[in-house]
Every structure is written in C-alpha cells, then in structure tokens.
C-alpha cells in the first residue's frame, strides 16, 4: 500500500470515532465512579474529609478527600457492592453500606454531618456525570483529532484538486504540442540524447527523409546513416546542447533514404521525456536556397573575373594606345614650340596651354591605367605593388600611410589572392580619404605558412563603413567592401570591419597555398 493510501486510512474520521467508542465501552465494562459533597449541619462545606470506599467482594479500598468546595471524586471503581466510611476531624466516623456501583453509572453520594454522626445521606445515580467527568479528556482529544483529521483531509483534497488541475493542463499542453508537432510543415524529430534513437517524427520529416515511419522510429541516426559524417551529430548537436541547453540556426547535411543529401537549417532543444534526456530538432529544408546561393556566387565570381579582365584590357589600352598617342602629341607640340619664334604671343600661350593639358592628361591616364590594373602586381607581386600604390596615394590625398609587412619568404601568393588583397587595400584607402577625417593610416601584411592577414586601420571617425559602388574620382573605382567580402569568400577567406572611438579597422584573412611564380610568364 502506498504512503498516501496509508495516510488516508489513518485520517478516516469514522474510524477515529469507532476507536473512541470501543475505548469507552471497554473501560465502562470494568469500572464506574463515586462522587459527592460533604457539608455540616449548617450547610458549610467540610474540607479534608476522608471518604473510603471498600469493594465488598474483593476488599479493594479506594480513598478520596474533599477539596475546598467540599467535593470528592473516586473514579474508575469496579462494579459491585461497596461500604463507605466517612471520617473528618470534629465529626464521628460513620459507615454506610449497601451502595451498589452499576455498569457505566456514577453514584453521587452527598453527606451532611453532625457531631453525633451522619445526619443525612443523599444518593443520586447519574450516567452523564461519569461520562463527562471520567472521559472528558478523551472526548476532547478525540474531537481535536477529528478536527485535525478534517483539516488534513481538506488539505489533501485541495492538493488533489490542484494536482488534477495541473495534470489536466499538462495533458492539454501535451495535446497541443502533439498537434503542433504533427502538423508543423517543418521537419521535426525527437531522439534520445545518448544513442540518437528516433522516438517520434512528423510527416514533414518522413517526406524529407523519404522513409516510412516504421523504418525510422526505433532506429538510430547512425543506423540510418543520416549524417554526412558520423561525427557531425556529436559536434553539431550533442556538444552544444550539453553546454548551452539549446542551439540555433546551424546547417547540416542530411542523407535521405535514396542516398541524396538535403541541406537543413536546424535548431535543437534539450528536453526530458519519461526521465530520459532527449533532443527536439526542428529544421527547414534550404537545399534550393543553398543551390541558388551557389549559382549566384558562381555568377558573381564570373562577373568579377570578367570585370577584372575588362579592367586589365582597358588599362592596357590606355597604357599602350591612349597614353602613347598623347605622348606623340606632346612630342609634336614640343617640335612646334621649337619653331614658334615667329608666332604671336596669343598663339604661343595657346600652344603652352595645350602642352600643359597634354601632360596632365597623360599623367591622369597613366594613373587611371594603374588603378584599373597595376602592372607591378603581375610583374613583381603584391608587396611591391602595395608599396608603389601607397606612395602614390599619400602624394595624391595627403593622408600619411605607413605600410609594414613580415613573413615574406620570397614566394608569391596565387594571382587571385594577390589581386583580391590589393583591391581590399584600394577600397579601404578610398574609404579613409572620402569618409573619415583621419590624417594617417596603417597597413600591415602578415604572411604565415597557411594564411595571409591584412589589417588596415585609420584614426578617424567613419561615417560609412562601405564605399558607394560608384564614385566621382579615380580612387573610387571598384565595387565596395561588400564586393571585396564576396571576393575573399570565394577564396575561402573572410573580411571583418570593426569601428570604435579610436577609428576603423578592416581585417582580411585568406588561406593560401604558396607557389613559385615566374614573373616573365605574367601577361
């Protein structure tokens, strides 16, 4: 029997009353009582009078004395005939016989004494006096127990009512969760934490996995070979859940029944079912989105490569054709200036102005050609190209730029990496010139065995972290920091921008495989 059942049985009020009645009945069968009051002939109480009751059959003697009120009580007397003897100082001792104590009855024996003996004896038989006087404590105790029992039973009933209400709410909540779980359009599953055994899945999960319910429930993800790599479950699910209790928006590759993979964006919670730790996973199938992103990345990559090739082509045309043509024009103008002694002053001034404009145009075309695609980048590598570019930028903008590099072991980076990092520097310096009030900037290029770190830092207040896609000057040619981030991402790298009160810091990280590079092969 449970502890709750034993307590309920103990607290039964009917049983308590029954026990009380049995106790009174048993006690009443073996004893009754005698009580009364002793006064003198004038009605004054007699204190300290001794009343002796002797059982005639057993010669058992019980003695009592009167109190300050003249009352006496001899409780719990066995039934039968008794002889009474009354003794008090100043009064003659007297003996009274023939008292019969009956079952459950009390004898009220009052005495009025005189100096010559007993003047008057009054005998009253009563049931209620004995019941109350003899069993008063028990009756009060029993009533108290019944009251306490009633209060405890009321508490238990209240607790039972609250528990029933909580269980009903829990059942309703579980029912609502079950409906939401089954009707959710997202694939959902509940698995055990340790083994990864499927306890329940919804219809969306079955459609996504391509399996039937009986083929999934009761089996582990390892048995079904759901993960691309078996270690993915421990790395993506178990470890983060044990550490944080929940994990949000992580991507994983899920193997379907036919062996194909779906890309899922999942969130998981650690829950407890039947005292067992389990994992609740809700996922969104983002396979089509990832494929679209991949196609977009490929398209963007082709666009950037096409743009780079076009820039290189334009730069060559400007350098090899346009700049050469302007140079020839300047030579012709110089020859004209050599024989311009016969010209008037106005013609000479126009000729000098034409020469100055030609020289300025030639300088700008060469600068534009270099910004579009620096030839030193192909011929001498990233470090040399950056030194040349930083020097020219400082001269044109007035911003003092300090360039440092370390870790150069004489090997070249792949051309795509060099070109991407050069464009990052180009975009960042343009951002510093156009959008901050910084007068200085630092560029640090660190080369390790596996990675290249490029850090550009200014000391101004940036209003825009990314450049507009189009500018009105030569330095703004490019697609902004967003384009550079995408370019580095295609190379397996990343670009981060941090801004605080001291300025803006741009950090580019690219993994590289060093190559021996023959500059003569660069076109």
C-alpha positions in Angstrom: 0.0 0.0 0.0 1.3 3.5 -0.8 2.1 6.1 1.8 -0.7 8.3 0.6 -3.2 5.4 1.0 -2.0 4.6 4.5 -2.3 8.3 5.5 -5.8 8.4 4.0 -6.8 5.3 6.0 -5.3 6.8 9.2 -7.2 10.0 8.7 -10.6 8.4 8.3 -12.9 10.2 10.8 -15.4 7.3 11.0 -12.5 5.0 12.1 -11.4 7.5 14.8 -15.0 7.7 16.2 -15.1 3.9 16.2 -11.9 3.6 18.1 -13.1 6.2 20.7 -16.4 4.3 21.2 -14.6 1.0 21.6 -12.2 2.5 24.1 -15.1 4.0 26.2 -17.1 0.7 26.0 -14.2 -1.4 27.2 -13.4 0.9 30.0 -17.0 1.2 31.1 -17.3 -2.5 31.3 -14.7 -2.7 34.1 -15.3 0.5 36.1 -17.7 3.2 37.2 -17.3 6.0 39.8 -18.4 7.7 43.0 -18.6 11.4 43.7 -20.4 13.8 46.0 -20.2 16.7 48.5 -19.8 16.8 52.3 -21.3 19.6 54.4 -22.1 20.1 58.1 -25.5 20.6 59.7 -25.3 24.3 58.9 -24.6 23.7 55.2 -20.9 24.7 55.5 -18.5 22.7 53.5 -16.3 20.1 55.2 -12.8 20.3 53.9 -10.4 17.5 54.1 -13.0 14.8 55.0 -11.8 11.4 54.1 -14.1 9.0 52.2 -13.1 5.4 52.0 -14.8 3.0 49.5 -14.3 -0.7 50.0 -15.4 -3.2 47.4 -17.3 -5.9 49.4 -16.4 -8.7 47.0 -12.7 -8.1 46.6 -12.0 -5.9 49.7 -10.4 -3.4 47.3 -10.1 0.0 49.0 -10.2 3.4 47.3 -9.8 6.7 49.3 -10.6 10.3 48.4 -10.7 13.6 50.3 -12.9 16.6 49.9 -11.5 19.7 48.3 -12.0 23.3 49.3 -15.6 23.2 48.0 -16.3 20.0 49.9 -16.4 17.9 46.7 -14.8 14.5 46.3 -14.4 12.0 43.4 -13.4 8.4 43.4 -13.2 7.5 39.7 -12.8 4.1 37.9 -14.4 1.9 40.6 -15.1 -1.7 39.6 -18.8 -2.5 39.6 -20.4 -4.2 42.7 -21.4 -3.6 46.3 -19.5 -1.0 48.4 -19.3 0.1 52.0 -18.4 3.7 52.6 -16.7 5.2 55.7 -16.6 9.0 56.3 -14.0 10.4 58.6 -13.5 14.1 59.5 -12.0 15.9 62.4 -14.7 17.0 64.8 -17.1 14.5 63.5 -17.8 10.9 64.5 -16.6 8.4 61.9 -19.6 6.7 60.3 -20.0 3.7 58.0 -22.6 3.4 55.2 -23.2 0.1 53.5 -25.4 -1.1 50.7 -24.1 1.1 47.8 -24.1 -0.7 44.5 -21.9 0.6 41.7 -23.5 -0.3 38.4 -22.0 -0.5 34.9 -21.5 2.9 33.4 -23.2 4.7 36.2 -21.8 7.2 38.7 -23.1 7.4 42.3 -23.5 10.9 43.7 -23.3 10.4 47.4 -23.7 13.7 49.4 -23.2 13.7 53.2 -24.4 16.2 55.9 -22.5 15.6 59.1 -23.2 16.4 62.7 -21.1 15.9 65.8 -23.3 12.9 66.6 -22.8 11.1 63.3 -24.4 11.1 59.9 -27.5 13.3 59.9 -28.4 12.9 56.3 -27.3 10.9 53.3 -28.4 11.8 49.7 -27.7 9.3 46.9 -28.1 10.2 43.2 -27.4 7.8 40.3 -26.2 9.5 37.1 -24.9 8.4 33.7 -23.8 11.7 32.2 -21.7 12.9 35.1 -19.4 9.9 34.8 -19.2 10.1 31.1 -18.2 13.7 31.1 -16.1 13.8 34.2 -14.4 10.5 33.6 -13.9 10.6 29.8 -13.7 14.4 29.3 -10.1 14.3 28.3 -10.6 11.5 25.9 -13.6 13.1 24.3 -11.8 16.4 23.9 -8.7 14.7 22.5 -10.9 12.6 20.1 -12.7 15.8 18.9 -9.3 17.5 18.4 -8.0 14.6 16.4 -11.2 14.6 14.3 -10.8 18.4 13.7 -7.1 17.9 12.7 -8.0 15.0 10.5 -10.7 17.0 8.8 -8.2 19.8 8.2 -5.7 17.4 6.8 -8.3 15.7 4.6 -9.3 19.2 3.3 -5.7 19.9 2.6 -5.3 16.6 0.8 -8.5 17.3 -1.2 -7.2 20.7 -2.1 -3.8 19.2 -3.1 -5.6 16.5 -5.1 -7.7 19.2 -6.8 -4.6 21.3 -7.7 -2.7 18.2 -8.9 -5.7 17.2 -11.0 -5.9 20.7 -12.5 -2.1 20.7 -13.2 -2.4 17.2 -14.8 -5.3 18.4 -16.9 -3.3 21.5 -18.0 -0.3 19.3 -18.7 -2.4 16.9 -20.7 -3.9 19.8 -22.7 -0.4 21.3 -23.3 0.9 17.9 -24.4 -2.1 17.5 -26.7 -1.5 21.0 -28.2 2.3 20.2 -28.6 1.4 16.9 -30.3 -0.9 18.7 -32.7 1.7 21.4 -33.5 4.4 18.7 -33.8 2.5 16.6 -36.2 1.0 19.5 -38.3 4.2 21.5 -38.5 5.4 22.0 -42.1 8.9 21.9 -40.9 10.6 18.5 -40.4 10.7 17.7 -36.7 12.1 14.8 -34.7 12.6 13.6 -31.2 15.7 11.4 -30.5 17.4 10.2 -27.4 20.5 12.1 -26.4 22.9 9.3 -25.9 22.1 6.9 -28.8 20.3 9.3 -31.2 17.4 6.8 -31.4 14.2 8.2 -33.1 11.3 8.3 -30.7 8.9 10.3 -32.9 8.9 12.3 -36.2 6.3 14.2 -38.0 5.0 13.8 -41.6 7.2 16.6 -42.9 10.3 14.7 -41.6 9.2 11.5 -43.3 8.6 13.3 -46.6 12.0 15.0 -46.4 13.8 11.8 -45.4 12.0 9.6 -47.9 11.4 6.8 -45.4 8.3 5.2 -43.8 7.5 5.7 -40.1 8.3 2.1 -39.2 11.7 2.5 -41.0 12.6 5.4 -38.8 11.0 5.0 -35.3 13.2 2.9 -33.0 16.3 3.2 -35.2 19.3 5.5 -34.5 20.6 8.1 -36.9 23.8 6.1 -37.1 21.9 3.0 -38.3 20.0 5.2 -40.9 23.3 6.9 -41.8 21.6 10.3 -41.7 24.6 12.5 -41.2 27.2 13.2 -43.9 29.9 12.4 -41.4 29.1 10.4 -38.2 31.0 12.8 -36.1 28.6 15.6 -37.1 25.9 14.6 -34.7 28.3 14.9 -31.7 29.9 18.1 -33.0 26.7 19.9 -34.2 24.1 18.6 -31.7 25.3 16.8 -28.6 28.2 19.0 -27.5 26.4 22.4 -28.0 23.3 21.1 -26.3 25.2 19.8 -23.2 27.0 23.1 -23.0 24.1 25.6 -23.7 20.9 23.5 -23.5 19.9 24.7 -27.0 21.4 25.5 -30.3 20.0 27.8 -33.1 20.3 28.0 -36.8 23.1 25.6 -37.7 23.4 24.0 -41.1 23.9 20.3 -41.6 23.8 17.8 -44.5 21.1 15.2 -44.1 21.3 11.9 -46.0 17.9 10.7 -47.4 16.9 7.1 -47.8 17.9 7.2 -51.5 21.4 8.5 -50.6 20.9 12.0 -51.8 21.6 14.9 -49.4 19.4 17.8 -48.2 20.8 20.9 -46.6 18.9 21.7 -43.4 18.9 24.9 -41.3 18.1 23.4 -37.8 17.5 24.4 -34.2 17.6 22.0 -31.3 16.5 21.9 -27.6 17.4 19.5 -24.9 14.2 18.1 -23.3 13.3 15.4 -20.8 10.7 12.6 -21.6 10.0 9.9 -19.0 13.1 10.9 -17.1 15.2 10.4 -20.2 17.2 13.2 -21.9 16.1 13.7 -25.5 16.7 16.1 -28.3 13.9 18.0 -30.1 15.0 19.2 -33.6 13.1 21.5 -35.9 14.6 22.1 -39.4 14.0 24.0 -42.6 15.0 22.5 -45.9 17.2 25.1 -47.5 18.6 22.9 -50.2 17.1 25.0 -53.1 18.2 28.2 -51.4 21.8 27.0 -51.0 21.8 25.9 -54.6 20.6 29.3 -55.6 23.2 31.0 -53.5 25.9 28.7 -55.0 24.7 29.6 -58.5 24.6 33.3 -57.6 28.1 33.0 -56.1 29.4 31.4 -59.3 27.7 34.1 -61.4 29.1 36.8 -59.2 32.5 35.2 -59.5 32.3 35.1 -63.2 31.1 38.7 -63.2 34.1 39.8 -61.1 36.5 37.8 -63.2 35.0 39.4 -66.3 35.2 42.8 -64.7 38.9 42.2 -63.8 39.7 41.1 -67.4 37.9 44.1 -68.8 39.8 46.4 -66.4 43.0 44.8 -67.4 42.1 45.2 -71.1 41.1 48.9 -70.6 44.3 49.5 -68.6 46.4 48.0 -71.4 44.6 50.0 -74.0 45.0 53.2 -72.0 48.7 52.5 -71.3 49.7 51.1 -74.7 47.5 53.1 -77.1 46.0 56.2 -75.5 49.0 57.2 -73.4 51.3 56.5 -76.4 49.1 58.7 -78.6 49.1 61.6 -76.1 52.9 61.1 -75.8 53.3 61.5 -79.6 51.0 64.6 -79.5 53.2 66.1 -76.8 56.3 65.4 -79.0 54.7 67.1 -81.9 53.8 70.1 -79.8 57.3 70.2 -78.5 58.6 70.4 -82.1 56.1 73.1 -82.8 57.3 75.0 -79.8 60.9 74.8 -81.2 59.9 76.8 -84.2 57.3 79.0 -82.6 59.5 82.1 -82.5 57.5 83.7 -85.4 54.2 83.2 -83.6 52.4 85.9 -81.8 52.0 85.9 -78.1 48.5 84.6 -78.1 49.4 81.6 -80.3 52.4 80.9 -78.0 50.2 81.0 -74.9 47.7 78.6 -76.5 50.5 76.3 -77.5 51.9 76.2 -74.0 48.4 75.6 -72.6 48.0 72.7 -74.9 51.3 71.2 -73.9 50.3 71.5 -70.2 46.9 69.9 -70.8 48.5 67.1 -72.7 51.0 66.4 -69.9 48.2 66.5 -67.3 46.0 64.1 -69.4 49.0 61.8 -69.9 49.5 61.7 -66.1 45.9 61.0 -65.3 45.6 58.3 -68.0 48.7 56.5 -66.6 47.2 56.8 -63.1 43.9 55.5 -64.2 45.6 52.7 -66.1 47.5 51.7 -62.9 44.4 51.9 -60.7 42.4 49.7 -63.1 45.1 47.1 -63.1 48.6 47.8 -61.8 51.2 46.1 -64.0 53.5 45.7 -61.0 51.0 43.3 -59.4 51.6 40.8 -62.2 55.3 41.6 -62.6 56.6 42.0 -59.0 53.9 40.7 -56.7 51.6 42.1 -54.0 54.1 43.7 -51.7 55.9 45.7 -54.4 52.6 46.8 -55.9 51.2 47.9 -52.5 54.3 49.9 -51.7 54.1 51.7 -55.0 50.3 52.3 -54.6 50.6 53.5 -51.0 53.2 56.0 -52.0 51.1 57.4 -54.8 48.0 57.5 -52.7 49.8 59.5 -50.0 51.0 62.0 -52.6 47.6 62.5 -54.2 45.5 62.5 -51.0 47.8 64.0 -48.3 47.0 61.0 -46.0 50.2 59.6 -44.4 50.0 55.9 -44.9 52.5 53.5 -43.2 52.9 50.1 -44.8 54.7 47.2 -43.0 55.0 43.5 -43.9 56.6 40.4 -42.4 56.8 36.8 -43.1 57.8 37.2 -46.8 59.8 34.1 -47.6 60.3 35.0 -51.3 57.4 33.0 -52.5 54.4 34.5 -54.4 50.8 34.1 -53.5 48.3 32.8 -56.1 47.3 35.7 -58.5 43.7 35.6 -57.4 44.7 36.1 -53.7 47.2 38.9 -54.6 44.6 40.7 -56.7 41.9 40.4 -54.1 44.1 41.8 -51.3 45.2 44.6 -53.5 41.6 45.6 -54.1 40.9 45.5 -50.4 43.6 48.0 -49.7 42.4 50.1 -52.6 38.9 50.2 -51.4 39.9 50.9 -47.7 42.2 53.8 -48.6 39.5 55.3 -50.8 37.1 55.0 -47.8 39.6 56.7 -45.5 40.1 59.6 -47.9 36.4 60.1 -48.7 34.6 59.3 -45.4 36.9 60.0 -42.5 38.9 62.9 -41.2 41.9 60.6 -40.5 45.3 62.1 -41.4 47.1 58.8 -41.0 46.6 55.1 -41.7 48.4 51.9 -41.0 48.6 48.8 -43.3 50.1 45.6 -42.0 50.5 42.5 -44.2 51.5 39.3 -42.3 52.2 36.1 -44.2 52.2 32.7 -42.4 52.6 29.2 -43.7 48.8 28.7 -44.2 47.3 32.2 -44.1 47.7 35.8 -45.0 46.5 38.6 -42.7 45.9 42.1 -44.0 45.0 44.8 -41.5 44.1 48.4 -42.5 43.5 50.8 -39.6 42.7 54.5 -39.5 42.3 57.0 -36.7 39.3 58.9 -37.8 35.5 58.9 -37.3 34.0 56.8 -40.1 30.5 57.8 -41.3 30.2 54.9 -43.8 32.0 51.6 -43.5 31.4 50.7 -47.1 32.1 52.8 -50.1 29.4 53.7 -52.7 29.6 51.5 -55.7 30.3 54.4 -58.0 32.4 57.5 -57.2 33.4 60.6 -58.9 37.2 60.1 -58.7 39.8 57.7 -59.9 40.4 56.2 -56.4 36.7 55.1 -56.1 36.8 52.6 -58.9 35.6 49.2 -57.5 32.6 47.5 -56.0 33.0 48.4 -52.4 33.7 46.5 -49.3 30.7 44.2 -49.9 32.3 43.1 -53.2 35.6 42.6 -51.5 34.0 40.4 -48.9 32.4 38.3 -51.5 35.7 38.1 -53.4 37.5 36.9 -50.3 34.7 34.4 -49.5 35.2 32.8 -52.9 38.8 32.3 -52.0 37.9 30.7 -48.6 38.7 33.9 -46.7 36.7 36.5 -44.7 36.6 40.2 -44.2 35.6 41.9 -41.0 35.1 45.6 -40.2 35.4 46.9 -36.6 34.7 50.5 -35.6 35.2 52.2 -32.2 36.1 55.6 -30.9 39.7 55.3 -32.0 38.9 54.6 -35.6 38.0 51.8 -38.1 39.9 48.5 -38.5 39.4 46.2 -41.5 40.8 42.7 -41.2 41.1 40.4 -44.2 42.2 36.8 -43.8 42.8 34.4 -46.7 44.2 30.8 -46.7 46.9 30.4 -49.3 49.0 27.8 -51.0 52.3 29.3 -51.7 53.6 29.0 -55.3 56.8 29.7 -57.1 55.9 32.4 -59.6 57.7 33.3 -62.8 57.2 37.0 -63.4 58.1 36.6 -67.1 55.0 34.4 -67.6 52.8 37.2 -66.4 51.0 38.8 -69.3 
